[in-house]
Amino acid sequence: ETAMVSRGPISAFLAFNSTLETEAMVDIYPQTTGQVEALLVEEGRIVREGDPLLKIEDRELRVDADESAANFEQLKRNFARTEDLFARKLINQQDHETQAYQLEQARLRLERAKIRLAYTTVRAPFAGVISSRETQVGARVSAGSKLFSMVKLDETVARVFVPGRYLPIVAENQPAVVTSEFLPDRSFTGWVKRISPVIDPKSGTFKVTVGVRGSKPGDLPPGLFVHVRVITDTRPEAVLIPKRAVVYEGGERYVFTIVNARAVKRK
């Protein structure tokens, strides 16, 4: 059986097995106390930053916000009249400053009431997927009640542990290829994101974090078992022969070539 020698690109790589992780995973807690009125998302739902996740009953807080708004508007009208009187020097500066202080206090109370009311809608802190839901409609929650867990799917990584002798040839931003037995016929682009400069004296390895992206969110779920190949060098115009054509003898490598219809051993 023969094959033609050709020229083309070839790469040297380091191969590892790993599992995918996410760099951003958070537990979400409410910033106010109350009863859950509505669940707006479920596990597995992909959300954008700022999307509402859960609604807490807010009637009392809405009344507080309305009351603060009414008080502020009343004091604002009173202060407008005070400004006019002060301009005509019909009231002294101390009374004018007192009215200004009261107006500012009312404005701050209104802002605080609006913030508390906004806390009744729990929102996504970033774009990602809901990995778990920990509450239900009707439950009473407080600042210590876990509501959801979220993961950020566009920052998936695989952590591999490389033998220390390869430390000089592994560099940040080197390309990598990620594949998985669970996703046959598909490969994903990766890159060396971080390199730990410390070699573990027990294992003789150093940690390399490989970033990887799918074509869309959810392509590469955390926990997926993957094969990672870190490409350390590429020759664009190498002489290429089939790997199984190489014969190893006594530490040397040989191939057989055809010369005048005969097989000739060449180093």
Sequence and secondary structure as in RCSB ss.txt:
>XXXX:A:sequence
ETAMVSRGPISAFLAFNSTLETEAMVDIYPQTTGQVEALLVEEGRIVREGDPLLKIEDRELRVDADESAANFEQL
KRNFARTEDLFARKLINQQDHETQAYQLEQARLRLERAKIRLAYTTVRAPFAGVISSRETQVGARVSAGSKLFSM
VKLDETVARVFVPGRYLPIVAENQPAVVTSEFLPDRSFTGWVKRISPVIDPKSGTFKVTVGVRGSKPGDLPPGLF
VHVRVITDTRPEAVLIPKRAVVYEGGERYVFTIVNARAVKRK
>XXXX:A:secstr
     EEEEEEEEEEEEEEEEES EEEE  SS EEEEEE   TT EE TT EEEEE  HHHHHHHHHHHHHHHHH
HHHHHHHHHHHHTTSS HHHHHHHHHHHHHHHHHHHHHHHHHHTTEEE SSSEEEEEE   TT EE TT   EEE
E GGGEEEEEEEEGGGGGG  TT EEEEE TTSTT EEEEEEEEE S   TTT EEEEEEEE  SSTTSS TT E
EEEEEEEEEEEEEEE  GGG EEETTEEEEEEEETTEEEEE 
